[in-house]
Amino acid sequence: SSASTTVIESQIKSSAHVDNEHKKTEINASSKQLPKHPIQFTPEDLRTYLEPIINKLLDDKDSRPFRQPVDPIALNIQDYPIIIKHPMDISTMHNKLLRGEYKTPLEFCDDAWLMFNNAWLYNKKGTSIYKICTKLSEIFAEAIDPVLQKLGYCCGRQYVYLSQVMFCYGNRLCCQILHGRNFHYYNNLDPSRLNLSHNIYTFCDQCFNSVKGDSIFVGDDPNQTLIEIPKSLFSSAKHDTEERETMIDCIVCTRRWHQVCALHLDQIWPEGFICHTCIKEYNIKRKENRYIASKLKITDLASKLEKRVNDFLSYEGCQTGHVTIRVLAANDKICEVKPCLKEHYPNHTHVDYQYRTKVIFAFQEIDGVDVAFFGMYVQEYNGRCPAPNTKRVYISYLDSVNFFQPKHYRTSVYHEILIGYLDYVKQLGYVY
């Protein structure tokens, strides 16, 4: 109703009227006089803003499987209650909304994502229900975001980080265990044993099952003596661990934000997170972020690469954020030659090769924030290094993300950085 809309909008803006003195005087974020006004929502407020989301989900023709609670007996899925511990559906969410059980809009979002996660967990990827769930989650995310942002939150999405790829100790350490795959692991209770110093040893399904017999040989280095471990001491698991994005509370109004949306780090702002709404309403001044790319130590290499990229963008008439390039690390290291390589090339290898490794990153200022869009690791073997690495450089690793603006210059900017680096080391005497 329009009356309820007026109530919630007036509440969101009420911070400007609660304490007029705060409005007149700028307040430091670390001040003891910082106002504390926890946001509160009435059931009518939440119904006004969230019931249209319910209706949007119900109106979608594919939402039928999600409209009512899952009936395991009628659907003949007896294992559903075993796998799904906390069932959720649209009608249950609607009833909770009508009964006033939700205290914040984020609780409503949590139930929606619980419903989607249940469907993704129980149904295999590629099935019709799985695909419908994905489509419905996209409809929900698109509809809920502007509502949550109007209420002073960052968004209504769920952000999760997939578990990292694990190494398999079978097949001479040349195998990996990808996310979602089954694997077997051994908890090492005695890491003092020779060539068995790690706490856990993992094998992919294929490598584990390919070993005939009741034991499997395990070790840190496959070229050394391996330890025989009974297969019965291994446990089975699925590599499906997910880590959710950290949520942080505004120290003024207690609204919860994703830390990645807030771009907040306690190391920079130890007083705590303050949302944009409270900064504006209470005239709060946050401490300036001193940890920006342009203030990092500049080197001759970084200066030349930065000038090359920005000159290129200027020549192309690109009026986007300034690009900053910095060498984030530069260390001398030694490459130790493995025994197997010495066996293959006995007359062409030395014991070790000294080199300098550098980490080069490129940042672009987007909406007042430094965004790292390109990173590169290089290895430089100078003239004192023995052959075959004399005066040779290796680009050992590079990666980029698609945040550079405008996007049609992304590849060209990457090329400018690479060509600029190779031209720089060429002038220093590197040949290869």
Beta strands, then each sheet from edge to edge (+ up, - down):
strand 1: 27-28
strand 2: 160-162
strand 3: 166-168
strand 4: 175-177
strand 5: 182-187
strand 6: 200-204
strand 7: 215-218
strand 8: 227-230
strand 9: 235-238
strand 10: 242-244
strand 11: 247-249
strand 12: 256-258
strand 13: 284-285
strand 14: 323-336
strand 15: 352-366
strand 16: 369-381
strand 17: 392-400
sheet 1: 1+ 13+
sheet 2: 2+ 10-
sheet 3: 3+ 4-
sheet 4: 6+ 5- 9+
sheet 5: 7+ 8-
sheet 6: 11+ 12-
sheet 7: 14+ 15- 16+ 17-
end
